[in-house]
Amino acid sequence: MGILNPNTAEMRVLFTHGKYELREIGVGDAPEIFKRLTSRLRVMKYLPIKVHTHVKETEKMIVKWLRYEENGIYVHVIQSKAEKRLVGIITAGRLDHSIAISIQIVPDRHSMGAACVLGPAIAHNLLAHSEIWRLWAYSDVDNVPTINMLHNMGCKCEGLMRRYEVHPNISDEPRDCLLWSITR
């Protein structure tokens, strides 16, 4: 799943389902990611990243994400197949027999179905690997859209993790989060 050319948005498609596809991310994606995701409080509210005020912040973040691959953590763009329009971002990192995921979807009428369509397909695809037994994620206790998305993916809530993650767009103190998983 390595990056072919991290300076261009012309990246290899890794997974297709319905009218959506996952592809490699590149620094060339920064302007659209900034416009549709990282500059918007509505999207960034429950993330451990402050809202970006300039596209350069998003570029630096993507460069940092590209370095994560050395540790087995991959960040990919979710886009519509037809228009190649950014729909969201997915992060997946493997640790032994489990994969942690994070999905951010652009909250607009073009993108909202992506989580319902792609989420279960991605979960099924990842759990189809014989060495993967667990797919997991966490959500802020107040993040209803993500809670609904995880529930629709087939995740079960395993419990409350008190004071787990700082979401700087809400508070400088760690917030309570819910732990979700799908196992086979």
Buried (B, 14 or more C-beta within 10 A) or exposed (E): EEBEEBEEBEBEBEBEBEBBBBBBBBBBBBEBBBBBBBBBEEBBBBBBBEBBEEBEBBBBBBEEBBEEBEEEBBBBBBBBEEEEBBBBBBBBBBEEEBBBBBBBBBBEEEBBBBBBBBBBBBBBBBBEEEEBBBBBBBBBBBBEBBBEBBBEBBBEEEEEBEEBBEBBBBEEEBBEBBBBBBBE
